[in-house]
């Protein structure tokens, strides 16, 4: 795999009119392509060349972009988690604040409060408060505060690290004026970003993993109490079988991408660069992971609302009814098997557009 610095060199070379650019599907000399676009090659001043090649800012920018997307997807996953809990007629007792106060984890406390608020006033929840033979829900429902709360803690830690980095100085050498002195150091080393990117990858992976487990729960009648594969005619129709397989495949891919990059280092420059952060590799994969996560949440959105429909005429909370209605305005209830790709694309589009959390107040649950 090429070092990220080599990629940046190619990008910077094109900016100064060296190398090649692909324009309108055609590979051209960089200078010619710039001229055709009405652009002049950059003329670099002192230290600007190394500024273009330094990977720390590149890595930080990628990691921040992924963090912002993950924060939005985190909130969407809280909503689909509440929808799935309702669809499976799960309990909101595990979200009781007394349970979480005893542990004291801030993220866990806040996630539990958000889930309880999302389900407040639900007729579906009220319908099985009495005489429900089940003692406890599966972990993917019951342990949402613990899993998602831990992920929230990671998002906050990553945000703090990246905010510090974005406002820090990573040049070398550093020029001081009082007294006039040039000091060589190692602020260019991107280890803080590398570790933040690796940690963020783990959080992305876990948010998707527990969401996929809820999808698997919903299609299993033994766990959800719903028709097999969420179809009115199981056996004749495969229903949500393949969407669950799709979500599982996306989770698996994210697991592979979550392998830490920061633990790898290959010395370069005659061993002067004898320990490198690999932050660019760690950060570049994150946006692909968030795209996978968005699709997993989109699939859960479809499955949860489909399961929810079986409980009609009972309704949920006002907030979850609004979220259900937004999907049903785009995607009808599944009665017979149909090509699922358009449905997944529509649901995922609603997720990434913020439609699940629009007008829903989730106090405290931010990155």
C-alpha positions as CSV (number, residue, x, y, z in Angstrom):
1,X,0.0,0.0,0.0
2,X,1.5,3.4,-0.9
3,X,2.3,5.8,1.8
4,X,-0.2,8.6,2.1
5,X,2.7,11.1,1.6
6,X,3.1,9.7,-1.9
7,X,-0.6,10.4,-2.6
8,X,-0.2,14.0,-1.3
9,X,2.9,14.4,-3.5
10,X,1.0,13.6,-6.6
11,X,-1.8,16.0,-5.6
12,X,0.6,18.8,-4.8
13,X,2.6,18.1,-8.0
14,X,-0.5,18.7,-10.1
15,X,-1.2,22.0,-8.3
16,X,2.2,23.3,-9.4
17,X,1.8,22.0,-13.0
18,X,3.8,18.8,-12.7
19,X,2.5,15.3,-13.4
20,X,-0.9,14.5,-14.8
21,X,-4.6,15.3,-14.2
22,X,-7.6,13.4,-15.3
23,X,-10.1,15.9,-16.8
24,X,-13.4,14.9,-18.4
25,X,-12.2,11.3,-18.4
26,X,-9.0,12.1,-20.3
27,X,-5.5,12.0,-18.8
28,X,-3.6,15.2,-19.6
29,X,-0.4,16.8,-18.5
30,X,-1.1,18.8,-15.4
31,X,0.0,22.2,-16.8
32,X,-2.3,21.7,-19.9
33,X,-5.3,20.7,-17.8
34,X,-4.9,23.7,-15.5
35,X,-4.7,26.0,-18.5
36,X,-7.8,24.5,-20.0
37,X,-9.6,25.2,-16.7
38,X,-8.4,28.8,-16.7
39,X,-6.0,28.1,-13.7
40,X,-2.3,29.0,-13.4
41,X,0.1,26.6,-11.6
42,X,0.8,27.6,-8.0
43,X,4.1,29.4,-7.4
44,X,5.2,28.3,-3.9
45,X,6.9,30.5,-1.4
46,X,9.1,29.5,1.5
47,X,7.9,26.4,3.5
48,X,4.7,26.1,1.3
49,X,6.0,23.0,-0.4
50,X,6.4,21.1,2.9
51,X,3.1,22.5,4.0
52,X,1.3,20.8,1.1
53,X,3.1,17.5,1.8
54,X,2.7,17.4,5.5
55,X,0.2,14.6,6.3
56,X,-1.0,15.8,9.7
57,X,-3.5,18.3,8.5
58,X,-4.6,15.9,5.7
59,X,-5.2,13.2,8.4
60,X,-7.0,15.6,10.8
61,X,-9.3,16.9,8.1
62,X,-10.4,13.4,7.0
63,X,-10.9,12.4,10.7
64,X,-13.0,15.5,11.4
65,X,-15.1,14.9,8.3
66,X,-15.8,11.3,9.5
67,X,-16.4,12.5,13.1
68,X,-19.1,14.9,12.0
69,X,-20.9,12.2,9.9
70,X,-20.6,9.7,12.8
71,X,-22.2,12.2,15.3
72,X,-25.2,12.5,13.0
73,X,-25.4,8.8,12.4
74,X,-25.1,8.1,16.1
75,X,-28.2,10.2,16.8
76,X,-30.1,8.4,14.0
77,X,-29.1,5.0,15.4
78,X,-30.7,6.0,18.8
79,X,-33.9,6.6,16.9
80,X,-33.8,3.4,15.0
81,X,-32.9,1.6,18.2
82,X,-36.0,3.0,19.9
83,X,-38.1,2.0,16.8
84,X,-36.7,-1.6,17.0
85,X,-37.5,-1.8,20.7
86,X,-41.1,-0.8,20.0
87,X,-41.3,-3.2,17.0
88,X,-40.2,-6.1,19.2
89,X,-42.4,-4.9,22.1
90,X,-39.3,-4.5,24.2
91,X,-39.2,-2.9,27.6
92,X,-38.1,0.6,28.5
93,X,-37.3,-0.6,32.0
94,X,-33.6,-1.0,31.1
95,X,-33.6,2.7,30.4
96,X,-34.7,3.6,34.0
97,X,-32.3,6.4,35.2
98,X,-31.8,4.7,38.5
99,X,-30.0,1.8,36.8
100,X,-27.5,4.1,35.0
101,X,-26.9,6.4,37.9
102,X,-25.4,3.5,39.9
103,X,-22.7,3.0,37.2
104,X,-22.1,6.7,36.7
105,X,-21.0,6.6,33.0
106,X,-22.2,10.0,31.6
107,X,-22.8,8.7,28.0
108,X,-24.7,5.7,29.3
109,X,-26.9,7.9,31.5
110,X,-27.7,10.3,28.6
111,X,-28.4,7.6,26.0
112,X,-30.8,5.9,28.4
113,X,-32.6,9.1,29.0
114,X,-32.9,9.8,25.3
115,X,-34.3,6.3,24.6
116,X,-36.8,6.6,27.4
117,X,-37.8,10.0,26.1
118,X,-38.2,8.7,22.5
119,X,-40.6,6.0,23.8
120,X,-42.6,8.2,26.2
121,X,-46.4,7.9,25.8
122,X,-46.3,4.8,23.5
123,X,-49.5,2.8,23.3
124,X,-47.3,-0.1,22.1
125,X,-45.2,0.0,25.3
126,X,-48.3,0.3,27.5
127,X,-49.9,-2.7,25.8
128,X,-47.4,-5.2,27.3
129,X,-46.5,-3.7,30.6
130,X,-48.7,-6.3,32.4
131,X,-48.7,-10.1,32.0
132,X,-45.7,-10.2,29.6
133,X,-44.0,-13.5,30.3
134,X,-40.6,-12.3,29.1
135,X,-38.1,-11.5,31.9
136,X,-35.4,-9.6,29.9
137,X,-34.8,-8.4,26.4
138,X,-31.8,-9.5,24.3
139,X,-28.7,-7.4,24.7
140,X,-29.2,-5.5,21.5
141,X,-32.3,-3.9,23.0
142,X,-31.5,-4.0,26.7
143,X,-27.9,-2.8,26.5
144,X,-28.3,0.1,24.2
145,X,-27.3,2.6,26.9
146,X,-24.2,0.7,27.7
147,X,-23.0,0.2,24.1
148,X,-24.1,3.5,22.6
149,X,-23.1,5.4,25.8
150,X,-19.6,4.0,25.4
151,X,-19.6,5.0,21.8
152,X,-20.7,8.5,22.8
153,X,-17.8,8.8,25.2
154,X,-15.4,7.8,22.4
155,X,-16.9,10.5,20.0
156,X,-16.4,13.1,22.7
157,X,-12.8,12.1,23.3
158,X,-12.0,12.1,19.6
159,X,-13.7,15.5,19.2
160,X,-11.5,16.9,21.9
161,X,-8.3,15.5,20.4
162,X,-9.1,16.6,16.9
163,X,-10.2,20.1,18.0
164,X,-6.9,20.6,19.8
165,X,-5.0,19.3,16.7
166,X,-6.9,21.5,14.3
167,X,-5.9,24.6,16.3
168,X,-2.4,23.5,16.9
169,X,0.9,24.1,15.2
170,X,2.4,21.1,13.4
171,X,5.2,22.8,11.3
172,X,8.9,22.0,11.6
173,X,11.2,23.7,12.2
174,X,9.4,26.3,14.2
175,X,10.5,30.0,14.0
176,X,10.4,32.0,17.2
177,X,11.1,35.8,17.3
178,X,11.9,36.4,21.0
179,X,14.7,35.4,20.9
180,X,15.1,34.8,17.2
181,X,15.5,31.1,16.9
182,X,14.6,28.1,14.7
183,X,13.8,25.0,16.7
184,X,13.5,21.6,15.2
185,X,11.0,19.2,16.8
186,X,8.4,16.6,16.0
187,X,5.0,18.4,16.0
188,X,4.4,17.0,12.5
189,X,4.1,13.5,14.0
190,X,0.4,12.7,13.8
191,X,0.1,10.1,16.6
192,X,-2.8,12.0,18.3
193,X,-4.8,11.9,15.1
194,X,-3.8,8.3,14.4
195,X,-5.0,7.1,17.8
196,X,-8.2,9.2,17.5
197,X,-8.9,7.8,14.0
198,X,-8.4,4.2,15.3
199,X,-10.7,4.8,18.2
200,X,-13.3,6.4,16.0
201,X,-13.2,3.4,13.7
202,X,-14.0,1.1,16.7
203,X,-17.0,3.3,17.6
204,X,-18.3,3.3,14.1
205,X,-18.0,-0.4,14.0
206,X,-19.9,-0.9,17.3
207,X,-22.8,1.4,16.4
208,X,-23.3,-0.6,13.3
209,X,-22.8,-4.0,15.0
210,X,-25.5,-3.5,17.6
211,X,-27.9,-2.1,14.9
212,X,-27.4,-5.2,12.8
213,X,-28.1,-7.4,15.8
214,X,-31.4,-5.6,16.2
215,X,-32.3,-6.3,12.6
216,X,-31.5,-9.9,13.1
217,X,-33.7,-10.0,16.2
218,X,-36.6,-8.4,14.3
219,X,-36.7,-11.1,11.6
220,X,-36.5,-13.9,14.1
221,X,-40.1,-14.7,15.4
222,X,-38.7,-16.5,18.4
223,X,-37.1,-13.3,19.6
224,X,-39.4,-10.6,18.2
225,X,-42.8,-12.2,18.3
226,X,-43.3,-10.9,14.7
227,X,-43.8,-12.9,11.5
228,X,-40.7,-14.6,10.2
229,X,-38.6,-12.2,8.1
230,X,-41.2,-9.5,8.7
231,X,-43.4,-10.6,5.9
232,X,-47.1,-11.4,6.2
233,X,-46.6,-14.6,4.2
234,X,-43.3,-16.2,5.3
235,X,-42.4,-19.2,3.2
236,X,-43.8,-17.6,0.1
237,X,-41.8,-14.5,0.6
238,X,-38.3,-14.0,1.9
239,X,-39.1,-10.5,3.3
240,X,-36.2,-8.9,5.1
241,X,-33.9,-11.9,4.9
242,X,-31.5,-10.4,2.4
243,X,-31.5,-6.9,3.8
244,X,-30.3,-8.4,7.1
245,X,-27.6,-10.3,5.2
246,X,-26.6,-7.0,3.6
247,X,-26.4,-5.3,6.9
248,X,-24.3,-8.2,8.3
249,X,-21.9,-7.9,5.3
250,X,-21.5,-4.2,5.9
251,X,-20.8,-4.8,9.6
252,X,-18.2,-7.4,8.6
253,X,-16.5,-5.0,6.2
254,X,-16.4,-2.3,8.9
255,X,-14.8,-4.8,11.3
256,X,-12.0,-5.5,8.8
257,X,-11.5,-1.7,8.3
258,X,-11.4,-1.2,12.0
259,X,-8.0,-2.9,12.3
260,X,-5.8,-0.3,14.0
261,X,-3.5,1.6,11.6
262,X,-1.5,3.3,14.3
263,X,0.2,0.0,15.4
264,X,1.9,-0.3,12.1
265,X,5.1,1.7,11.1
266,X,7.5,1.3,8.3
267,X,10.7,3.3,8.6
268,X,11.7,5.6,5.7
269,X,14.2,8.2,4.7
270,X,17.2,6.1,5.6
271,X,15.6,5.3,9.0
272,X,15.4,8.9,10.1
273,X,11.6,8.5,10.0
274,X,12.0,5.4,12.2
275,X,8.5,5.7,13.7
276,X,5.5,7.0,11.8
277,X,1.9,7.3,12.9
278,X,0.1,5.9,9.8
279,X,-2.6,8.5,10.6
280,X,-3.5,9.1,7.0
281,X,-4.3,5.5,6.5
282,X,-6.3,5.4,9.7
283,X,-8.3,8.5,8.7
284,X,-8.8,7.8,5.0
285,X,-10.9,4.6,5.7
286,X,-13.3,6.4,8.1
287,X,-15.6,8.0,5.5
288,X,-16.1,4.6,3.8
289,X,-17.0,3.1,7.2
290,X,-19.6,5.9,7.8
291,X,-21.2,5.1,4.4
292,X,-21.5,1.5,5.5
293,X,-22.9,2.6,8.8
294,X,-25.5,4.8,7.1
295,X,-26.7,1.9,5.1
296,X,-26.9,-0.4,8.1
297,X,-29.0,2.2,10.0
298,X,-31.2,2.7,6.8
299,X,-31.9,-1.1,6.8
300,X,-32.8,-1.0,10.5
301,X,-35.1,1.9,9.8
302,X,-36.9,-0.2,7.2
303,X,-37.1,-3.3,9.3
304,X,-38.2,-1.5,12.5
305,X,-41.0,0.4,10.8
306,X,-42.1,-2.8,9.0
307,X,-42.3,-4.6,12.4
308,X,-44.0,-1.6,13.9
309,X,-46.7,-1.8,11.3
310,X,-47.8,-5.2,12.6
311,X,-48.9,-3.6,15.9
312,X,-51.5,-1.3,14.2
313,X,-53.8,0.2,15.3
314,X,-51.6,0.7,18.4
315,X,-49.3,3.8,18.1
316,X,-46.0,4.7,19.6
317,X,-44.8,8.1,20.9
318,X,-45.4,11.2,18.9
319,X,-41.7,11.4,18.0
320,X,-41.5,7.8,16.7
321,X,-44.8,8.2,14.9
322,X,-43.4,11.2,13.0
323,X,-40.3,9.2,12.1
324,X,-42.4,6.3,10.9
325,X,-44.6,8.6,8.8
326,X,-41.5,10.1,7.1
327,X,-40.5,6.6,5.9
328,X,-43.9,5.5,4.9
329,X,-44.3,8.7,2.8
330,X,-41.4,7.3,0.7
331,X,-41.6,3.5,1.1
332,X,-44.8,1.5,1.4
333,X,-45.2,-1.4,3.8
334,X,-43.8,-4.6,2.4
335,X,-46.6,-7.0,1.4
336,X,-44.9,-9.1,-1.2
337,X,-41.2,-9.4,-2.1
338,X,-39.8,-6.7,-4.3
339,X,-36.4,-5.3,-5.3
340,X,-35.0,-3.9,-2.1
341,X,-32.2,-1.7,-3.4
342,X,-34.5,1.4,-4.0
343,X,-36.1,1.0,-0.6
344,X,-32.6,0.9,1.1
345,X,-31.4,3.9,-0.9
346,X,-34.5,5.9,0.1
347,X,-34.3,5.0,3.8
348,X,-30.5,5.6,3.9
349,X,-31.1,9.0,2.2
350,X,-33.5,9.9,5.0
351,X,-30.9,8.9,7.5
352,X,-28.1,10.9,6.0
353,X,-30.4,13.9,5.4
354,X,-31.2,14.1,9.2
355,X,-34.8,13.3,8.7
356,X,-34.9,10.9,11.7
357,X,-33.7,13.5,14.2
358,X,-35.4,16.5,12.7
359,X,-37.6,18.2,15.3
360,X,-36.6,15.6,17.9
361,X,-34.9,17.0,21.0
362,X,-32.2,14.7,22.3
363,X,-30.8,16.7,25.2
364,X,-27.2,16.0,26.1
365,X,-26.7,13.4,23.4
366,X,-24.2,15.1,21.2
367,X,-20.6,14.4,20.2
